[in-house]
């Protein structure tokens, strides 16, 4: 089994019947056949090997990136322009994706990057509350409800072709804290290394983003 088939099977195994607190809605893009088409195309194009990869975990998908394409940190525009996967999904950019793909280009481009790395999220599906993105850690009740899904998702993803020496947390604050605590409990990786979250960089530190791009390069190059 190739890594692409493993990841496709992982997403096929996820249902949309998560039990969530009142007022919180699940982002589940895979109800759309178009999303499945582009997601499978992405996996076959970039993950069709048995190469061990180093895993990077964001928080949870947002409305305009993976919430539209199914592909973590990849919006519909980038899916077409950088990944060369045509799609008829509403074309709009997502800030985090812009940073991630600038970083990917600096590391040699999409083919090289995805040969060595796999990007996911600690919580594989995202949330909306009051028509805005909502993170799994924004509400203690939400976290308790989705924690079992997160653990199950991690166990599945890392069961094949995963570098267990290290994983990266895209987010140095709450996401890193939760990831570290779960990793200490379940022993998934030898260590978890934090990186600044792409959206935080683009929203608050854009004028000095080269500093953070360089931090990514320094920490990831060891695993290329």
C-alpha positions in Angstrom: 0.0 0.0 0.0 1.3 3.4 -0.9 1.2 6.4 1.4 -1.4 8.0 -0.9 -3.8 5.1 -0.4 -3.2 5.1 3.3 -4.1 8.8 3.6 -7.1 8.5 1.3 -8.4 5.6 3.4 -7.9 7.7 6.5 -10.1 10.4 5.2 -12.6 7.9 3.9 -12.9 6.5 7.4 -13.9 9.8 8.9 -17.6 10.4 9.3 -19.4 13.7 9.7 -21.6 12.7 12.7 -19.3 14.3 15.4 -21.1 15.2 18.6 -20.4 18.9 19.2 -21.6 21.6 21.6 -24.6 23.6 20.7 -23.7 26.5 18.3 -20.6 24.8 16.9 -20.8 23.4 13.4 -18.4 20.9 11.8 -16.5 21.8 8.6 -16.8 18.6 6.5 -15.7 19.4 2.9 -15.8 15.7 1.8 -19.6 15.7 1.3 -18.8 17.3 -2.1 -17.7 15.0 -4.9 -15.5 17.8 -6.4 -13.5 17.9 -3.1 -13.0 14.2 -3.2 -11.8 14.4 -6.8 -9.2 17.1 -6.1 -8.1 15.5 -2.8 -7.5 12.1 -4.3 -5.7 13.8 -7.2 -3.4 15.6 -4.7 -2.6 12.4 -2.8 -1.9 10.4 -5.9 0.3 13.1 -7.3 2.4 13.8 -4.2 2.1 10.8 -1.9 2.2 7.9 -4.3 5.2 6.2 -2.8 6.2 4.2 0.3 8.7 6.8 1.5 8.7 7.7 5.2 7.7 11.2 5.8 8.0 13.8 8.6 4.6 15.0 9.8 3.5 18.6 10.5 0.3 19.2 12.4 -1.7 22.4 12.3 -4.7 23.2 14.6 -7.8 22.3 12.6 -8.9 23.1 9.0 -10.3 26.6 8.3 -13.2 27.6 6.1 -11.1 28.8 3.1 -8.2 26.4 3.0 -8.7 22.7 3.8 -12.3 23.5 4.5 -12.8 24.0 0.8 -10.2 21.6 -0.8 -9.8 18.9 1.8 -6.0 19.4 1.5 -4.4 20.9 4.6 -3.1 24.4 4.2 -4.0 24.4 0.5 -6.6 26.8 -0.9 -8.3 26.4 -4.3 -6.1 29.0 -6.0 -2.8 27.4 -4.8 -4.2 23.9 -5.6 -4.3 25.1 -9.2 -1.3 27.4 -9.5 1.3 25.5 -7.3 0.0 22.0 -7.4 -1.2 22.0 -10.9 -4.6 20.4 -10.0 -7.4 22.2 -11.8 -10.6 22.6 -9.8 -13.9 24.4 -9.9 -14.0 25.3 -6.3 -14.6 29.0 -5.5 -11.2 30.6 -6.0 -10.1 32.6 -3.0 -6.8 32.7 -1.1 -6.4 31.8 2.6 -3.6 33.6 4.5 -2.0 30.5 6.1 -1.7 28.8 2.7 0.2 31.7 1.2 2.9 31.4 3.9 3.1 27.6 3.7 3.6 27.6 -0.1 6.2 30.3 0.0 8.0 28.1 2.5 7.5 25.1 0.3 9.0 26.9 -2.7 12.1 27.8 -0.6 12.5 24.2 0.3 12.6 23.1 -3.3 9.0 23.1 -4.5 6.0 20.9 -4.1 7.4 17.7 -5.5 10.4 17.7 -3.3 8.6 18.9 -0.2 5.8 16.4 -0.2 8.2 13.6 -0.9 9.6 14.2 2.6 6.8 15.8 4.5 3.1 15.3 5.2 0.9 18.2 6.5 -2.2 17.5 8.6 -3.9 19.0 11.6 -4.1 17.8 15.2 -7.8 17.9 14.8 -8.6 16.6 11.3 -11.9 18.5 10.8 -12.6 22.1 11.6 -15.4 24.1 13.2 -17.5 27.2 12.7 -19.1 29.3 15.5 -21.0 32.5 14.8 -20.0 32.2 11.1 -16.2 32.3 12.0 -13.5 29.8 12.2 -13.3 28.1 15.7 -10.4 26.1 17.1 -10.7 22.9 19.0 -9.1 24.5 22.0 -11.3 27.6 22.1 -13.8 25.8 24.3 -13.1 23.2 26.9 -16.4 21.4 26.2 -15.6 21.2 22.5 -12.1 19.9 23.2 -13.4 17.1 25.5 -15.9 16.1 22.8 -13.4 16.0 19.9 -10.4 14.7 21.9 -11.3 11.0 21.1 -11.5 11.8 17.4 -8.1 13.5 17.5 -6.5 10.5 19.2 -8.0 8.1 16.7 -7.0 10.2 13.8 -3.4 10.5 15.0 -3.1 6.7 15.6 -4.4 6.0 12.1 -2.2 8.5 10.3 1.1 7.6 12.0 0.6 3.8 11.6 2.4 3.8 8.2 5.3 5.7 6.6 5.8 8.0 9.5 9.0 9.4 10.9 8.4 8.8 14.6 11.6 10.6 15.7 10.0 14.1 15.4 6.7 15.9 14.6 6.2 19.6 14.1 3.4 21.7 15.7 2.3 24.6 13.5 1.5 26.8 16.4 3.8 27.6 19.3 1.0 28.3 21.8 -2.1 26.2 22.6 -1.7 23.8 19.8 1.8 22.9 20.9 0.8 22.6 24.5 -2.0 20.2 23.7 0.1 18.3 21.2 2.9 17.9 23.7 0.5 16.7 26.5 -1.1 14.2 24.2 2.3 13.0 22.9 3.5 12.6 26.5 0.4 10.4 27.2 0.5 8.3 24.1 4.1 8.3 23.0 3.5 9.0 19.3 6.8 10.8 18.7 10.2 11.1 20.4 9.7 14.9 20.4 7.4 17.6 19.2 9.0 20.8 17.8 7.0 24.0 17.7 6.9 26.4 14.7 5.1 29.7 14.4 1.6 29.3 13.0 1.4 30.5 9.4 -1.7 32.6 10.0 -0.2 34.3 13.0 2.8 35.3 10.9 0.7 36.6 8.0 -1.7 38.5 10.2 0.7 40.0 12.8 4.3 39.7 11.5 4.0 39.9 7.8 6.6 42.7 7.4 9.2 40.4 9.0 7.9 37.1 7.7 11.4 36.2 6.3 12.5 35.7 9.9 9.8 33.0 10.3 10.3 31.5 6.9 14.0 31.1 7.8 13.0 29.4 11.1 11.0 26.9 9.1 13.9 26.2 6.8 16.4 25.7 9.5 14.2 23.3 11.5 12.8 21.3 8.5 16.0 21.0 6.3 17.3 18.3 8.7 14.5 16.1 7.6 14.7 16.6 3.8 
